[in-house]
């Protein structure tokens, strides 16, 4: 049996920022990394953009394994400024943006 847990926004942002940082160090695109790690591209995109509100611990373990590090290292901030950037980051809502107004009728 697996459980999904709602994780705090700061942790969601941390996991997204950390994933992006490590992915860029490897020189991969989101699509390349998602394929390498065995994730759906859109799912990984939501993780990195901090829009994935519910996440299983095995998802975090898979991320760490794909970055070839133990989970504790993946969840350890690389420096103090990294945590500050996570707290400052604003996350958009999930889903499609709503149109401001209807197009004019002809």
Helices and strands as residue ranges (DSSP letters): E 5-6, H 9-26, H 30-37, H 41-48, E 54-55, H 57-66, H 71-74, H 80-88
